[in-house]
Every structure is written in structure tokens, then in C-alpha cells.
């Protein structure tokens, strides 16, 4: 499968392209792009892997699936295209950044600026049908992203994994807590943010951990 990702990720993930589950997944995704409106645009499916090299990842933020509204998804979890109104979960993320770091509230929803500093913005499922949340779950993407997390867990040291919500937290079973920092809290969705997302201090905690391990903190 010819995809646009950083060469370092192509090397890490090369065996996955030939796995039977991935061939089945590829056939399904290609068929759905032909027959329906799917997000993100096909060229952006692997944008998270193109934005930061494998060896440059410092923080992993895990989402569920892409935004399913028109013009929102850009291949990075929780991120939207420039100029797009902010989804409520992203507003809550920026509120927590401001409260935690003291920075002014951001209204720029394109999180490419985080990715270029070493934040892998990974959705568990990389595609979705327009206006149908979770429509591509259970098709194989989760197996693929489990492998991504396993590679980071076993081949890298002292990463920060930020897991918001029960779905992301379940992926934490793949991560060695003696080797990496795992931060968990409720999801930033308006339905759950007030139950522990606000005040989680994940952004300053992540930066303290990075600094303590000789890595440059993230400018959130």
C-alpha cells in the first residue's frame, strides 16, 4: 500500500502493509471512499505519521476516530483544518491548556504545531463516514494502531502517553509504565470534561517529565 508517511514510519510499519487484516481493511476503505463521503480526505489518512518522525515522537495523544463533519478532519486527532470552528472537545482542551500553563486561550484548531514538536496525534480509527460517528470501528484500524503503540512502547523510551476517555485508556494496557509516563483522565467532551478532565494538569505534567529526561518540552 502506497501511503504518504514519514520514511521512518514506513520502515517501522512495513510488515503491517502485507498482513491479511490490513489488506482487508484497505479494500474496505478504498471501496467506501468510492461510494460515500469519508473523512479525512484520503491523502490525509496517515497525516499523523507524516507530521512527526518515529524517532522524534515525545508525546502520544490518543483519540477515537476522526471528526465526521464537513471540512473538519485533517488526519490529526482532535485537530481541525485552519479557519474551521472549534469542536467543543477541542475548546475544552484549549481551556485546560490555558488553565494549566497560563497561556492565553487558543482559537487556532490546527494542531500541526504540536505535531511538528513531537506530538503524535493518533486516532484509534483513522477513517469515518460523514455524519456517522464510529462507523469504521471494528474494521481493522484498531489492530493497526495497537501495533503502532506497541512499536513506540518497545522501541522508544521515556515517552508520554496521554489517554482521555475509556476507549483510549483501554489502549494503556499495551504500555509499560516503568518505561513511559501514562496520563489518564475523562474525555474532554462536554459530557465528561467536568468529571476530571478539567484540572488534570496533563500538559505541565508531560512537560516536566520530558524536561526531567533531557527532552525539550512542548509549547502547547
N, C-alpha and C positions, 0 to 999 in steps of 0.2 A: 504494500500500500504506500503510495507516494503522498506524504503529508508535509506540511510546512512546519517544521520544528527545528530547534537549535541542534546542530550536529552532535553535541554531547548527549542529548536525549535520544537521538536516533541510535547511537551506539548502545545506550543503556537498555532501550526498549526493543531493539532489533528482533529479538526472538518472538516477541508478542505478535508481530505482524503476521506470522505464519501459524499461529495457534488456531485450531479449529474454531474455538469460540469467537476469535476476532474476525475470522473470515465470515462467519455467520452474521456477526454484528455489522461488518462493513456492507454486506449485501443488504441488510435491513435498512441501514442508514441511507445508502445510496438510493434505494427504492423510495423511501419516504421523502427525500429531497426532490425526487422527480414528481411525486404525486401530491405533495402538500407543502404548506409553508412551514419551514423548520428553522429554528434559531439555535445558535447564532448562524450567520452566513457560513457556508461550507468552508470558505478559506480561513475562517476564524475558529474552527472546532478545536484546534490544538494551539490556540494563541498563548495559553498559559505556559506551554513548553517552548514556545518560540521567544518569549519575552525574557526568560532567565535561564542561563545555562545550568546544567545539573550540578556542577561543582561550585556554582555561585549561590545556590539556594541557602538562605539563612533561616527563613520563616516559612511555614506552610499554613495557609488559612484554607479550611475545607468548607465548601458549600455543598448544596444538594444537586440541583440542576439549574440550567440557565434560566434567566428571565424569559417568560413566554409572551411578552407584549411586543408590539411592533417597534423596531428600532432601538431596543434596549440592550440585548445581549451582545457582548463583544468578545466572548471566549474567556474572560477572567471572572472568577466567582465574585459576586456582589457588585461588580463593576458595570457601568453603563457607558454608552458612547457619549462623546463630548456634546454638551448642549441638551442632553436628554434630562427631563425632570427626574429628580431623585426618587427611587422607590423608598417606601417607608423604612424598610430594614436598613438601607444604606444611610438614611437620615439618622437613624438611631446609632449606627456605627460611628458616624461623624460626631454625634453628640458625645459619645463615650470618649472618642479621641480628644475632643476639646476639654472635657471634664478631667480626663486622666493626665493629659500632657500640658494643659494650659494654653494650647494653640487656639487661634480663632477657629470657629466653625467653618468647615469647608463646604462649598457648594459645587465643586468640580467632581462629578461622579466617575470620571475615567481614572481607574486605579492603576493605569500603566505606570504611573510614577512610583508606586510601591513595588511593582514587579521588577522594574529596572534596578531597584536597590537590593534585590534578592528575595522578594516575597513571591512564593509560588501560590497563585490564586486558583486553587483546584476545585472544580466541581466533581462530585462523585459520579454524576451522569453528565456527559458532555453535549448532548443534544436534547431538544424538546420540541413538541408540536406547538404551533401557535395557539395560544389561549387554552392549552391543556397541560397544566402542571403535572409533573411526574410521569408524563406519557411515554417516555423512553426508559423508564426504570425497569430493571429486570431483563434487559436485552443483552447484557454483557459488559456494559460500561463499568459496572461496579467491580467486576473481575479485573478489568484493565487498571482502574485506579487503585485497587488493592495492591496490585503489583507495583505501581508507582510508589506507593507509600512504603512497601516492603523494601524496595531498592534504596530509598532515602534512609530508611531505618537501619539497614545493614551496611551500606557503603559510605555513609556520612556520619559525622559525629557532631554533637552539641547543636542540634537544630531545635527550633521552637515550633511545635505543632499547636495551632490554635483551633480548637474544636468547639463550635457553638451549636447547641441543639442535640437532641437524642440521636439523630441519624449520624451526625459527624462524630459524636462521642463513641459510638459503636466501633468506628474505624480505629479508635485508640487502642483497641486490643492488639493491633498489629505493631505497636510502637514500644520499644524498650525504654522505660522510664529511667533506667540507670545510665542511659546513653544520651537521652534527649530530654528537653523540657516539654511537658504536655500541659496545656492550659485548657480548661473546660468551663463552660457556663451555659445557661439557657440561650436560645437563639435570639438575635436582635429583632426578630419580627415584633410588631406592635402587640401581638397576642401573648408574648412571653418576655419581652425585654425588661419589664418591671419586676420580674421574678428572679433577677440575679444577673442579667446581662449588664444593666447599668451598675457601675461601681465595681466591675470585675478587675479593672486595672491591668488588663492584658497587654496593653501597648507599652506601658512603662515597665511592666514585669519582663516582657520579652526583651526590651532594650537593655535592661540591667543584666539579664542572662547573657546576651550577646557580648556586651562590654566585658563582663567577667571572664569570657572565653576568648578574648582577643579579637572580637569581630566588631565592625563598625555598626552602631545602632541604626535603626530605620528612622528616617524623617517622615513620621506619619502625617 
